[in-house]
Amino acid sequence: MALHPATLSCLQVFYSVIEHGSFSAAAEALHITQSAVSHRIKQLESMLEVTLLQRTTRNIKVTDAGERLYRGTNKELVEIERIVEGIKRTSDSHLNLTTISSLVSNWLLLNLSRYNEEYPAQPLSVIADDTILDLQFEGIDAAIRLTSKTDPLLHNTHICDEWVFPVASPALVTDPDIISHPEKLLDYPLLVDTVAEKGNDESSWRGWFATQNVALPNTVAGQRFNRADIALQAVAAGQGITIARSSLVELSMVKMGLFKQVGRAVKMNHAYYFVCPTEDAQKHAITNLRHWIIREMETSFRTVSAVLVK
């Protein structure tokens, strides 16, 4: 008889509940919700038409049928997992990497050819998304996250710090002493990154002006954009001033005169982290990707931050 498509996933949850002693502990170990654990157990019991676990408010008890199922199939599942992991380690399948869209367009795509040259057998599938995706639920191998706190359920490696600073077109701002007088920026059109403004951190106008001890009006009436890289394009076109992150500004753009720093650089409370499922952290392909990203991002951002006025 053919197995139900959900049998293996239900068995994995069933084993985890027994091994960890509770639904909540199993949910934490598998990085899923407690309701998902309960659903899988009920689904497995429905398929087998027996009760496997007797649940009370304080503990669980494995029934005779549950004990028989656990002892009879546990070794086989371990062997299946071992074989699958062996196949994954030797395959040339794509690694899925996700990060914010502005970093994809302004840094990753510009450097991706070097990664492909260094690791031709480990191609990347890049997922640009400005929300924090659930890596395991979405089947994503790794992420680059700009965050102020690490995820305790995942493996986190610090990549580099981030600096923010106002930039303008040289044609728009000609005052040679503008950096020493941040209040003068209020005389120019301020372009707004709507995502940054929600957080009020250093990458927002309110947060940056606070670091300069300058009061900002209750509302910033400038043109609004939902992506930082698009706001930078508007700056290059002379439409106003925006706050740039060092990760989005190439040194060549500054040297070519597309952008001009018009306010002091401030170190963000956020930093970049390479994030992946804990159980995958030491896999060869993940290790290669992590080392490459850390090396390349550190090099790129250190070059830009070295020329900033702070």
N, C-alpha and C positions, 0 to 999 in steps of 0.2 A: 504494500500500500504506500502511495506517495505521501511524503511528509507535508503537513500544512506549511505554507510559506513562512509563518511566524514562529514555527517550532523552535528553531535555534535561538532566536532572540529571547523568547519566553524562558527557555531553559537557562540561558545566561543570567537572567534576572532571578530565577528560582534559586540557582546555586549561590548567587550573591546574598540573597536573603538568609539562606541557611548559614553561610560562612560568616556573615557579619552580625547575625542574630536579630536583625530588625529591618523593617521596611525603610526607615529613615537612613540607617547606616548604609544599606544597599544602594539607596538613591544617591547618597553622597559619593560612594565609591564608583558608581557608574556614570556620575555627572548627569543624572536625569532627575525629574521631579518624583516626589513620593507617590503622587497620584498615578504617574506612569508605571511605577513599580507595581502598584495595586492592580492596575489594568492588565498588565502582562500576566500576573499570577492568576487572575480571574479567567483570562483568555486560555491559559494553559489548562486550568482545571476544567473549563468548558470543553476543550478539545478531548481531554482524557475521560471526562464524565466522572471524576472522582474529586474528593477533597484532599488537597496536598498539605495545606497549612491551616491549622486552627488558630484564629486570631482573637486576641483579647485586647483590652485597652493598654495592658502593660507588657505583654510578651507574646511570642508565637510558639506553637508546638507543632512539630513535624508529625504527620500521621504515618501510619504504616505504609500506605501507598506512596507518600512523599519520600519516606526513607528508602523504599525500594527503587524509586525513580532516581534518587540522588546517587545511590551506590551503583546502580546498574549502568548509568550513562556518563558519570562525571569524567572518567578516564578518557572516554571517546571524545568529549568536548575539548578537553585539554589537548588531545592529539590533533584535533581539527584546528584549534587556534595555533598550535605550533607549525602545522603545515602551511596555513594561510600566511603567517608572519614570515616564514621562509620564502614563500613565493613573492610577497611584497618587497622583501629586502633585495631580491635579485631581479625584480622587474624594472623596466624603463618607463613606467607610467608617469604621467605628469604629477608634479607636486602642486597643490592648490594653495596659493598665498593670497591673503586679503589685507587691504589697508585702505586708508581714506583716499578718496579720488584725487585730491590735490597733490598728495605725495606720489601717486601713480603717474600723473601727467607731468609733474615738474621735476621728479627725481628718478623714479624707478625705470620708466620707459627710456630715459636718456642713458641709463647705465646697464640696461638689460643685455645688450650685446656682449658685454664683458663677462657676464655670468654665463651666457650660452657658450662662449668660447672656453671658459674654464671648466664647465660641467655640461658637455654636450649630451651626455646620457641621462641628464636629470632636468628635462624641460619644465618650465613653470606655466601654470595656468593662473593668470592674475585676475582677482576679483576686486574691483573698485567699489567700495561701499562705505558711506559715511556713518553707518550704524555699527554697533558692536555685534558681530555675528556670533552665534553659538557654534564653535568650531566642530564639536563632535556631532551635533545635530545636523549641521549642514554638510558634513563630510569634508571639512577643510583642514589641511595639514598644519598651517601656521598663519600667523598674522603679525603685522607691524602695528603696534598701537601707541598712540600719543595719549598718555594718561598720567594722573597724579597718584594712582594706587594700583598695585598689582592684583591679579586675580588669584586667590588662594587655591582654586581648583585646577589651575593650569601651571605649566612650567614657564617662568618669566625670566628673561635675561635682559639686563639694561644694555641699550645700544649707545645712546648719547643724549646729552641735554639739548634743549631747544632755546633759542633766543628770539625775541620779537623786537621789532623796531619800525617806526613810521618811515615810509618811503614815498617819494613823489617824482614826477618827471622833472629833470633839471630845468626845463623851459617854464614850468609852473612856479617853482620856488627858487628864487634867485638870491635870497638873503643869505650871505655867507656865514652869519652868526646864528642861524635858526636853531641849531642843535642846543645851544646854550639858553634858549628862550622858548621852552615848550608851549607857553601860553600863546605864542604867535600862531601856532597851528590852527587855533580856533578861527583865524581869519580866512582860512581856506576851506573849500568843500571837503568834508571828511567822508570817504567811502566806507560803507558799513558791510562787514562780513556778518550776516545774520546768525550764522551758527555760533561764531565766537561771542557775539553780543549776548547770547542767551546765558553764557556761563559767567560773564563778568570777571574772567581771569585776566592775566596780563596781555593776552592776545586780543582783548576787546578794548575799545576806546576808553570805556569807563575804568577798566582795570589798569591800562597803561598810564592814563593821566593821573590816577591815584598814586602810582609809583613816583610821579614827578611833582606831587603835591599841588596839582592844578585841579580846580573844580570844573566839572563838566556840566553843561546844562542838562536838565532832566531828560531831554530827548535829543538824539543826534539826527538831524534832518537831512543827512546826505543820501546819495544814491545807495541802494541796497543790493547785495548779491548773496546768494546762498552757497558760494564756493570761493575760497580764498584765492585760488589761482585765477579765477575770472576777474576778481577785484584787482589783482596785479596787472592784468591785461588792460583794464580801464585806467590804471595809473600810467602805464606806458603810453596810453593814448592822450594823456594830459587832462583827464577828467577829474582828478582830485588826489587826495592822500589816503593811503590805507596802511594798516599795520601788517607787516610782512613777517613770516617765520623764516629763519635762516635756511630751513630745509627746502623752501620754495624759491629761493633766490640763487641763481647761478652767479658765480663771480664774473663770468663773461658778460652777464647782463649789466653789472655795475660798471665794468671796464668799458663797455660799448656805450655807456651813457643812457641806457634805457631807464635806470632807476638811480635815485639819489637818496641817501640816508638823511632824514630831516629831524630825527629825534633819537635820543639815546637808546641803545640796545638794553633790554631787560631780560634776565634769565627767567624762564617760565618755571612755575611749580610743577608743570607737566614735563615728562621726558619720554623718549621713545623706548619701547620694549619689544623684543622678539618673543612671541607667545606661541606655545604649542601644547597639545595634550601631554601630560606628564609621562605617560607610558611610551610616548614616541620621541622623547627628548634626546635619547642617545642613538637613535637610528642614524645610519650613515648619511643618508640623503638629507635628513633634517639638520644634522650637524654641519654638513657642507654649506647648506643654505644659510644657517645661522651665522657661521663664521664669515661668509662672504658679505652678508648684509651689514654686520657689525663693522667689518673692515672698511667697506666702501662708504657707508654713511658717516662714520667717524672722519674719514679723509675728506669727504665733500664738505661737511658742515664745519670742520675745523678750519678749512681754507677760507670759508666765508666769514666765520665769526672772528678770525684773526684781524680782519680789516675794519671791523665795526667800531664805532665810537661808543664806549660804555660808561 
